[in-house]
Amino acid sequence: MLAASFLFALTMVFAKLLSSSMGSVEVTFWRNAVGLVVLGSLILRKPIHNLGGRPFTLIFRGIIGTIALLTFFYTIGATSLSSAIVYAKTEPIFTALLAFFLLGEKLKIRALFSIFIGFVGVGILSGLDFDYLHIMGILTGFLSALAYTSVRSLKAYYDARTVVLSFMFFGVIIPILLMIGAEFYTSDALAFALSPFTMPVGIHWLWIALMGLAAAYGQLFMTRAYFYAKAGLVSTISYSVVLFASLFGIMLGDVLPTAMILTGAVLIVLSGILLSREK
């Protein structure tokens, strides 16, 4: 999981570098296009065998996961790496709530307290100024939670690579459609999802290749981690990505976070770790 966190932070670095010359939609496209090639080569070496039976849930996971990635890459381009990843790490808070409302799972007093801490952290991090950027950050956490909650109902029916393949497939198709649509329509409300295609040049191709490779192998390492250890332990270790992303952000020239931002980030991370330990 430490290796996965490091690779996910590297993915953010290359996404940040690319965001200066292309929109979040195109970054999402290239991230998944390279990932499809990597995953396809692995599947050829070891074919997939699925029980099947939940095609609509599989499609739903792919679509929701892609939208979450669009909002995530938008926040990466618009704010610091540390803030972007902290917003994404609100996912356990929303996962606990979705599990309660959609799956009927009970919430213990400790879990409710952890959720409360998390939302206080979100309020502090955003300064209670929920502009477009902050809404996109929170939406990343919520949509990621929705995607991960659907995965829990898929693991008995599909190989893990099939779930990832569905995610990457829609992560290529949806951005293509959005980039075509951006040629004819613009909207401030859909800024995260509508941006035209820009042909990469020079070193951009290297960044695209490294981003796709880091994302694909990060996904595989994370999957292995959840196979070999308890979910609570792996989820806790996954918060190392906040440290990696923050360090990389400083190297890229991100402004050091203020005391208020640090306080909000600590509360969100603490909330996520406490909820992870409940698993």
KEBA-964326 format. One record per residue: x, y, z of N, C-alpha, C in turn. Coordinates in steps of 0.2 Angstrom, whole numbers, padded with zeros to 4 digits, always signed. Each point is the difference from the previous one (the first is absolute). Example, Ala and Ser with C-alpha at 12.3 -4.5 7.8 and 13.67 -1.06 7.14 Angstrom:
// residues 2
+0066-0028+0039-0004+0006+0000+0004+0006+0000 -0002+0005-0004+0004+0006+0001-0004+0005+0003 
//
This chain:
// residues 279
+0004-0006+0000-0004+0006+0000+0004+0006+0000 +0006+0000+0003+0005+0006+0000+0002+0001-0007 +0002-0006-0004+0002+0001-0007-0006+0003-0004 -0006-0002+0001-0006+0002-0003-0001+0008+0001 +0001+0002+0006-0001+0007+0002+0005+0004-0003 +0006-0002+0000+0006+0003-0004-0002+0001-0007 -0002-0005-0003-0002+0000-0007-0006+0005-0002 -0005+0000+0005-0006+0004-0001+0003+0007+0000 +0004+0002+0005+0003+0007+0001+0004+0002-0006 +0003-0005-0003+0004+0002-0007-0005+0001-0005 -0006-0004+0000-0005+0001-0005-0002+0008+0000 -0001+0002+0006-0002+0007+0002+0005+0005-0003 +0006-0002+0001+0005+0005-0002+0000+0001-0008 +0000-0006-0004-0001+0001-0007-0006+0003-0002 -0006-0001+0003-0006+0003-0001+0000+0007+0001 +0004+0003+0005+0001+0007+0001+0004+0003-0005 +0005-0003-0002+0005+0002-0005-0004+0001-0007 -0004-0005-0001-0004+0000-0007-0006+0005+0000 -0002+0002+0007-0006+0004+0000+0001+0007-0002 +0007+0002-0001+0001+0007-0002-0001+0000-0008 +0000-0005-0003-0001+0000-0007-0006-0003-0003 -0004-0004+0004-0006-0004-0002-0005+0000+0006 -0006-0001-0002-0006+0000+0005+0000-0007+0004 -0004+0000+0005+0000-0006+0004-0003-0006-0003 -0005+0002-0005-0003-0006-0004+0006-0003-0004 +0004+0003-0003+0005-0003-0004+0005-0004+0004 +0002+0003+0006+0004-0003+0005-0003-0007+0002 -0006+0000+0001-0004-0006+0002+0000-0005-0006 +0000+0002-0006+0000-0004-0006+0007-0003-0001 +0005+0003+0001+0007-0003-0001+0001-0004+0006 -0002+0002+0006+0002-0005+0006-0003-0007-0002 -0006+0000-0002-0004-0006-0001+0002-0004-0007 +0002+0004-0005+0002-0003-0006+0007-0004+0001 +0005+0003+0003+0006-0004+0002-0002-0006+0005 -0004+0001+0004-0002-0005+0005-0003-0006-0003 -0004+0002-0005-0003-0006-0004+0005-0004-0004 +0005+0003-0003+0005-0004-0003+0004-0004+0005 +0002+0003+0006+0003-0004+0005-0004-0006+0002 -0006+0001+0002-0005-0005+0003-0001-0005-0006 -0001+0002-0006-0001-0004-0005+0006-0005-0001 +0006+0002+0000+0005-0005+0000+0001-0005+0005 -0002+0002+0006-0001-0004+0006-0005-0005-0001 -0006+0002-0003-0005-0005-0001+0001-0005-0005 +0004+0002-0005+0002-0005-0005+0005-0005+0003 +0004+0001+0005+0004-0005+0003-0004-0004+0005 -0005+0003+0003-0004-0004+0005-0007+0002-0001 -0004-0004-0005-0007+0001-0001-0005+0001+0006 -0005+0004-0001-0005+0001+0005-0005-0005+0000 -0002-0002+0006-0006-0005+0001-0005+0003+0005 -0006+0002-0003-0005+0003+0004-0006-0004+0001 -0003+0000+0006-0007-0003+0001-0005+0004-0003 +0000+0007+0000-0004+0004-0003-0007+0001+0004 -0004+0004-0003-0007+0001+0003-0002+0007+0003 +0005+0004-0001-0002+0007+0002+0003+0005-0005 -0002+0000-0006+0002+0004-0005-0001+0007+0001 -0006+0002+0002-0002+0007+0001+0004+0003+0006 +0001-0004+0005+0004+0003+0005+0007+0001-0002 +0003-0004-0004+0006+0000-0003+0001+0007-0004 -0005+0001-0004+0000+0006-0005-0001+0006+0005 -0004+0000+0005-0001+0005+0004+0007+0002+0004 +0003-0005+0002+0007+0001+0003+0005+0004-0005 +0000-0002-0006+0004+0003-0005-0002+0007-0001 -0006+0002-0001-0002+0006-0001+0001+0005+0006 -0002-0002+0006+0001+0004+0005+0007+0001+0002 +0004-0005-0001+0007+0000+0001+0004+0005-0004 -0003+0000-0007+0003+0005-0005-0002+0007+0002 -0006+0001+0002-0002+0007+0002+0004+0003+0006 +0002-0005+0005+0004+0001+0006+0007+0002-0002 +0002-0003-0005+0007+0001-0002+0000+0007-0004 -0005+0002-0003+0000+0007-0004+0000+0005+0006 -0004-0001+0005+0000+0006+0005+0007+0000+0004 +0003-0006+0001+0006-0001+0003+0005+0004-0004 +0001-0001-0006+0005+0003-0004-0001+0007-0001 -0007+0002+0000-0001+0007+0000+0003+0004+0006 -0001-0003+0006+0002+0003+0006+0008+0000+0001 +0003-0005-0003+0007+0000-0001+0003+0005-0004 -0003+0002-0005+0002+0006-0004-0002+0006+0003 -0005+0001+0004-0002+0006+0003+0003+0002+0007 +0002-0005+0003+0003+0001+0007+0006-0004+0001 +0003+0000+0006+0006-0003+0002-0002-0008+0000 +0006-0004-0001-0001-0007+0001-0002-0002+0007 +0002+0003+0005-0002-0002+0007-0007+0001+0001 -0003+0006-0002-0007+0001+0000-0004-0005-0004 +0002-0001-0006-0004-0004-0005-0001-0007+0003 +0006-0003+0003+0000-0007+0003-0004+0000+0006 +0000+0005+0004-0004+0000+0006-0007+0000-0001 -0002+0004-0005-0007+0000-0002-0002-0007-0002 +0004-0003-0004-0002-0007-0003+0000-0005+0006 +0004+0001+0005+0000-0004+0006-0006+0001+0005 -0005+0004-0002-0007+0000+0003-0004-0006-0002 +0003-0004-0004-0004-0006-0003-0002-0005+0006 +0004-0002+0005-0003-0004+0006-0006+0003+0003 +0000+0007+0001-0006+0003+0003-0006-0002-0003 +0000+0001-0007-0006-0001-0004-0001-0007-0001 +0005-0004+0000-0001-0008-0001-0004-0002+0006 +0002+0002+0006-0004-0002+0007-0007+0002-0001 -0001+0006-0002-0007+0002-0001-0004-0003-0005 +0003-0002-0006-0003-0004-0005-0002-0007+0002 +0005-0003+0004-0001-0006+0002-0006-0001+0005 -0001+0006+0004-0006+0000+0004-0006+0001-0003 +0000+0004-0005-0007+0002-0004-0001-0005-0005 +0005-0003-0004-0001-0004-0005+0000-0008+0001 +0005-0001+0005+0001-0007+0002-0003-0003+0006 -0002+0005+0004-0003-0001+0006+0004-0002+0006 +0007+0002-0001+0005-0001+0005-0001+0004+0006 +0001-0002+0006-0001+0004+0006+0006+0005+0001 -0001+0005+0003+0005+0005+0002+0001+0001+0007 +0006-0002+0003+0001+0000+0007+0001+0007+0002 +0000+0001+0006+0001+0007+0003+0007+0003-0002 +0005-0005+0000+0007+0003-0002+0000+0002-0007 -0004-0004-0005+0000+0002-0007-0003+0006-0001 -0006+0002+0004-0003+0006-0001+0004+0006+0002 +0004-0001+0006+0005+0005+0002+0005+0001-0005 +0002-0005-0003+0006+0000-0006-0003+0004-0006 -0006-0001-0001-0004+0004-0006+0000+0007+0002 -0002+0001+0006-0001+0007+0002+0007+0004+0000 +0005-0003+0002+0007+0003+0000+0002+0001-0008 -0002-0005-0004+0002+0001-0007-0004+0006-0003 -0006+0001+0001-0004+0006-0002+0003+0006+0003 +0002+0000+0006+0003+0006+0003+0006+0002-0004 +0004-0005-0001+0006+0001-0004-0001+0003-0007 -0005-0003-0004-0002+0003-0006-0002+0007+0000 -0004+0002+0006-0002+0007+0001+0006+0005+0001 +0005-0003+0004+0006+0004+0001+0004+0001-0006 +0001-0006-0004+0004+0000-0006-0002+0005-0005 -0007+0000-0001-0003+0004-0005-0001+0008+0003 +0001+0001+0006-0002+0006+0003-0007+0002+0000 -0004-0005-0001-0007+0001+0000-0002+0004-0006 +0004+0000-0005-0001+0004-0007+0000-0006-0005 -0006-0002-0001-0001-0006-0005-0001+0003-0007 +0006+0002-0003-0001+0002-0007+0001-0006-0004 +0001+0001-0007+0000-0005-0005+0006-0005+0002 +0006+0002+0001+0005-0004+0002-0001-0005+0006 -0002+0003+0005-0002-0004+0006-0005-0005-0001 -0005+0002-0004-0006-0005-0002+0003-0005-0004 +0005+0001-0004+0003-0005-0004+0004-0005+0004 +0003+0003+0005+0004-0004+0004-0004-0005+0005 -0006+0003+0002-0004-0004+0004-0004-0006-0004 -0001+0002-0006-0004-0004-0005+0005-0006-0002 +0006+0001+0000+0005-0005-0001-0001-0006+0005 +0000+0003+0007+0000-0005+0005-0007-0004+0000 -0005+0004-0001-0007-0004-0001-0001-0005-0005 +0003+0002-0006-0001-0004-0006+0005-0006+0001 +0006+0001+0003+0004-0006+0001-0003-0005+0005 -0003+0003+0005-0004-0004+0005-0005-0004-0004 -0004+0003-0004-0005-0003-0004+0003-0006-0004 +0005+0001-0003+0004-0005-0005+0002-0006+0005 +0003+0002+0005+0003-0005+0004-0005-0004+0004 -0006+0003+0001-0006-0004+0003-0002-0005-0005 -0001+0002-0006-0002-0005-0005+0005-0005-0001 +0006+0001+0001+0005-0006-0001-0001-0005+0005 -0002+0002+0006-0001-0005+0005-0005-0005-0002 -0005+0002-0004-0005-0005-0002+0002-0004-0007 +0006+0002-0002+0002-0003-0007+0006-0006+0001 +0003+0001+0006+0006-0005+0001-0002-0007+0000 -0006-0002+0002-0002-0007+0000-0002-0002-0008 +0000+0004-0004-0003-0001-0007+0006+0001-0005 +0004+0004+0001+0005+0002-0005+0007+0000+0002 +0005-0002-0004+0007+0001+0001+0002+0007+0001 +0004+0001+0005+0002+0007+0001+0002+0004-0006 +0004-0003-0004+0002+0003-0007-0006+0002-0004 -0005-0004+0000-0006+0002-0003-0003+0007+0002 +0000+0000+0007-0003+0007+0002+0005+0006-0002 +0006-0001+0001+0005+0005-0002-0001+0001-0008 -0001-0005-0004+0000+0000-0007-0006+0004-0002 -0006-0001+0004-0006+0004-0001+0001+0007+0001 +0004+0002+0005+0001+0007+0002+0004+0003-0005 +0005-0003-0002+0005+0003-0005-0004+0000-0007 -0004-0004-0002-0003+0000-0006-0005+0006-0001 -0004+0001+0006-0004+0006+0000+0004+0006+0001 +0006+0000+0003+0005+0005+0001+0003+0002-0007 -0001-0003-0005+0002+0001-0007-0005+0003-0004 -0006-0004+0000-0006+0002-0004-0003+0006+0002 -0001+0001+0006-0004+0006+0003+0004+0007-0002 +0007+0000+0002+0004+0006-0002+0000+0001-0008 +0000-0005-0004-0001+0001-0007-0006+0004-0002 -0006-0002+0003-0006+0003-0002+0000+0007+0003 +0003+0001+0006+0000+0007+0003+0004+0005-0004 +0006-0003-0002+0004+0004-0004-0003+0002-0007 -0004-0004-0003-0004+0001-0006-0005+0005+0001 -0004-0001+0006-0005+0005+0002+0003+0007+0001 +0006+0000+0003+0003+0007+0002+0001+0004-0006 +0001-0003-0006+0000+0004-0006-0006+0004-0002 -0006-0002+0003-0006+0003-0002-0003+0003+0005 +0002-0001+0007-0004+0002+0005+0005+0002+0006 -0001+0005+0004+0004+0002+0005-0005+0002+0006 +0002-0001+0006-0004+0001+0006+0005+0001+0006 -0001+0006+0004+0004+0001+0006-0002-0006+0005 -0006-0002+0000-0002-0005+0005+0003-0007-0001 +0002-0001-0006+0003-0006-0002+0007+0001-0002 +0004+0004+0003+0006+0002-0002+0005-0006+0001 -0002-0004+0005+0004-0006+0001+0000-0006-0005 -0006+0001-0004-0002-0006-0005+0000+0002-0007 +0002+0006-0001+0000+0003-0007+0006+0004-0002 +0004-0003-0004+0006+0003-0002+0002-0003-0006 +0002+0003-0005+0002-0002-0007+0007-0004+0000 +0001-0004-0005+0006-0004+0000+0006+0004-0002 +0005-0001+0003+0007+0004-0002+0005-0005-0001 +0003+0000-0006+0005-0005-0002+0006+0001+0004 +0002-0006+0004+0006+0001+0004+0006+0001-0004 +0005+0003+0003+0006+0002-0004+0006-0002+0004 +0006-0002-0003+0006-0001+0004+0000-0004+0006 +0002+0003+0006+0001-0004+0006-0007-0002+0003 -0006+0003-0003-0006-0002+0003-0002-0007-0002 +0003-0003-0005-0001-0007-0001+0003-0004+0005 +0006+0002+0003+0004-0004+0005-0005+0001+0006 -0002+0005+0002-0004+0001+0006-0007-0004-0001 -0003+0000-0006-0006-0005-0001+0002-0007+0002 +0006-0002-0003+0002-0007+0001+0001-0002+0007 +0004+0004+0003+0001-0001+0007-0006+0001+0005 -0005+0004-0002-0006+0001+0004-0004-0006+0000 -0001-0003-0007-0004-0006-0001+0003-0006+0004 +0007-0001-0001+0003-0005+0003+0000+0000+0008 +0001+0006+0003-0001+0000+0007-0007-0001+0002 -0005+0002-0003-0007-0001+0002-0001-0007-0001 +0002-0004-0005-0002-0007-0001+0003-0004+0005 +0007+0001+0001+0003-0004+0005-0002+0001+0007 -0002+0007+0001-0002+0002+0007-0007-0004+0001 -0004+0000-0005-0006-0004+0001+0001-0007+0001 +0004-0003-0003+0002-0007+0001+0003-0002+0007 +0004+0004+0002+0003+0000+0007-0005+0000+0005 -0004+0005-0001-0006+0001+0005-0004-0006+0001 -0002-0002-0006-0004-0006+0000+0003-0006+0003 +0007-0001-0001+0003-0006+0004+0000+0002+0007 +0001+0006+0002+0000+0001+0007-0006-0002+0004 -0006+0002-0004-0006-0002+0003-0001-0008+0000 +0003-0003-0004+0000-0007-0001+0003-0004+0006 +0006+0004+0002+0005-0004+0005-0001+0003+0007 -0004+0005+0001+0000+0003+0007-0007+0002+0002 -0002+0002+0006-0006+0002+0002-0001+0007-0003 -0007+0001-0002-0001+0006-0003+0001+0006+0004 -0001+0000+0007+0001+0005+0004+0007+0002+0001 +0005-0005+0000+0007+0002+0000+0002+0003-0007 -0002-0003-0005+0002+0003-0007-0002+0007-0001 -0007+0001+0002-0003+0007-0001+0004+0005+0004 +0002-0002+0006+0004+0004+0005+0007+0002-0004 +0003-0005-0002+0007+0001-0004-0001+0004-0006 -0006+0000-0003-0001+0004-0006+0000+0007+0001 +0000+0003+0006+0000+0007+0001+0007+0002-0001 +0005-0004-0001+0007+0002-0001+0000+0004-0007 -0005-0001-0004+0000+0004-0006-0001+0008+0001 -0003+0002+0006+0000+0007+0001+0007+0003+0002 +0004-0004+0003+0007+0002+0001+0004+0000-0006 -0001-0005-0004+0004+0000-0007-0002+0006-0004 -0007+0001-0001-0002+0005-0004+0002+0007+0002 +0000+0001+0007+0002+0006+0003+0007+0002-0001 +0004-0005+0000+0007+0000-0001+0002+0002-0007 -0004-0004-0005+0001+0001-0007-0003+0007-0002 -0005+0002+0003-0003+0007-0001+0005+0006+0002 +0004-0001+0006+0005+0005+0002+0005+0000-0005 +0002-0006-0003+0005+0000-0005-0002+0003-0007 -0006+0000-0001-0003+0004-0006-0001+0007+0001 +0001+0002+0006-0001+0008+0002-0007+0001+0003 -0004-0005+0002-0006+0002+0004+0002+0004+0006 -0005+0005+0002+0001+0004+0006-0001-0004+0006 +0004+0001+0005-0001-0004+0006-0007+0001+0003 -0004-0005+0002-0006+0001+0003+0000+0004+0006 -0006+0004+0001+0000+0004+0006-0002-0004+0006 +0000+0003+0006-0002-0004+0006-0007-0003+0000 -0005+0004-0003-0007-0002-0001-0001-0006-0005 +0004+0001-0005+0000-0006-0005+0002-0006+0003 +0006+0001+0004+0003-0006+0003-0005-0003+0005 -0003+0004+0004-0005-0003+0005-0006-0003-0004 -0002+0002-0005-0006-0003-0004+0003-0007-0002 +0006+0000-0003+0002-0006-0003+0001-0005+0005 +0003+0002+0006+0001-0005+0005-0006-0003+0003 -0005+0004+0000-0007-0003+0003-0003-0005-0006 +0001+0002-0006-0003-0004-0005+0004-0007+0000 +0007+0000+0000+0004-0006+0000-0002-0004+0006 +0000+0003+0006-0002-0003+0006-0007-0004+0000 -0005+0004-0003-0006-0003-0001+0000-0006-0004 +0004+0000-0006+0000-0005-0004+0004-0006+0003 +0005+0001+0004+0004-0005+0003-0005-0004+0005 -0003+0004+0004-0005-0003+0005-0005-0004-0003 -0003+0002-0006-0005-0004-0003+0003-0006-0003 +0006+0001-0002+0004-0006-0003+0001-0006+0005 +0001+0003+0006+0001-0005+0006-0006-0004+0002 -0006+0003-0002-0006-0003+0001-0001-0006-0004 +0003-0001-0006-0001-0005-0005+0003-0007+0003 
//
